[in-house]
Amino acid sequence: MVGMVKVRPSTNVDDREHGRWLYGFLMRGIEHELTEDPKELFARYASESPIDNAARMERYEKAFAEFDRVLGSIAQAMTKTAQAEKNERRSKLRMEEATEHAAEASGADKQLDSFDDHA
């Protein structure tokens, strides 16, 4: 019986660290400020005007949207390569199994032929 993979939110610290690493890696190239501690950002911009705050928040929203686009592209590429790997392995497995069955069938035919020869 084939086991089903259960996908659920990870509580594994390593998984969260990998997610943090990927977020930081991608976001550094998009909007570096969004990799900083929010408390530091609040302190840095505590005296900014409402207009400047709105502009910064809009910039952040655009950065988050770009992050989603980039992450989606990565996920799509990884899915495509994983599917290609699966299909290649499935094909090889089927070819090996067909070859094995052909050899078994040939051996059975030879045994039947030799049985007929002795009868």
CORJOZI-V716734 format. One record per backbone hydrogen bond with DSSP energy under -1.0 kcal/mol. NH is the residue of the N-H (numbers start at 1). CO is the residue of the C=O. E is the energy in kcal/mol with one decimal. If there is no record, write none. Layout:
# CORJOZI-V716734
nh=NH co=CO e=E
nh=NH co=CO e=E
This chain:
# CORJOZI-V716734
nh=16 co=12 e=-2.0
nh=17 co=13 e=-2.5
nh=18 co=14 e=-2.5
nh=19 co=15 e=-2.3
nh=20 co=16 e=-2.6
nh=21 co=17 e=-2.8
nh=22 co=18 e=-2.7
nh=23 co=19 e=-2.7
nh=24 co=20 e=-2.8
nh=25 co=21 e=-2.9
nh=26 co=22 e=-2.5
nh=27 co=23 e=-3.2
nh=28 co=24 e=-2.2
nh=30 co=27 e=-1.1
nh=31 co=27 e=-2.6
nh=34 co=31 e=-2.0
nh=35 co=32 e=-2.3
nh=36 co=33 e=-1.7
nh=41 co=37 e=-1.7
nh=42 co=38 e=-2.8
nh=43 co=39 e=-2.2
nh=44 co=40 e=-2.6
nh=45 co=41 e=-2.4
nh=46 co=43 e=-1.0
nh=48 co=45 e=-1.6
nh=53 co=49 e=-2.8
nh=54 co=50 e=-2.4
nh=55 co=51 e=-2.2
nh=56 co=52 e=-2.5
nh=57 co=53 e=-2.7
nh=58 co=54 e=-2.2
nh=59 co=55 e=-2.2
nh=60 co=56 e=-2.5
nh=61 co=57 e=-2.5
nh=62 co=58 e=-2.2
nh=63 co=59 e=-2.0
nh=64 co=60 e=-2.8
nh=65 co=61 e=-2.2
nh=66 co=62 e=-2.3
nh=67 co=63 e=-2.6
nh=68 co=64 e=-2.4
nh=69 co=65 e=-2.0
nh=70 co=66 e=-2.8
nh=71 co=67 e=-3.0
nh=72 co=68 e=-2.3
nh=73 co=69 e=-2.1
nh=74 co=70 e=-2.3
nh=75 co=71 e=-2.7
nh=76 co=72 e=-2.5
nh=77 co=73 e=-2.4
nh=78 co=74 e=-2.7
nh=79 co=75 e=-2.5
nh=80 co=76 e=-2.4
nh=81 co=77 e=-2.3
nh=82 co=78 e=-2.5
nh=83 co=79 e=-2.6
nh=84 co=80 e=-2.1
nh=85 co=81 e=-2.2
nh=86 co=82 e=-2.4
nh=87 co=83 e=-2.7
nh=88 co=84 e=-2.3
nh=89 co=85 e=-2.5
nh=90 co=86 e=-2.6
nh=91 co=87 e=-2.4
nh=92 co=88 e=-2.5
nh=93 co=89 e=-2.6
nh=94 co=90 e=-2.5
nh=95 co=91 e=-2.4
nh=96 co=92 e=-2.7
nh=97 co=93 e=-2.5
nh=98 co=94 e=-2.6
nh=99 co=95 e=-2.4
nh=100 co=96 e=-2.4
nh=101 co=97 e=-2.6
nh=102 co=98 e=-2.3
nh=103 co=99 e=-2.2
nh=104 co=100 e=-2.4
nh=105 co=101 e=-2.6
nh=106 co=102 e=-2.5
nh=107 co=103 e=-2.4
nh=108 co=104 e=-2.2
nh=109 co=105 e=-2.6
nh=110 co=106 e=-2.4
nh=111 co=107 e=-2.1
nh=112 co=108 e=-2.4
nh=113 co=109 e=-2.7
nh=114 co=110 e=-2.6
nh=115 co=111 e=-2.0
nh=116 co=112 e=-2.5
nh=117 co=113 e=-2.1
nh=118 co=114 e=-1.4
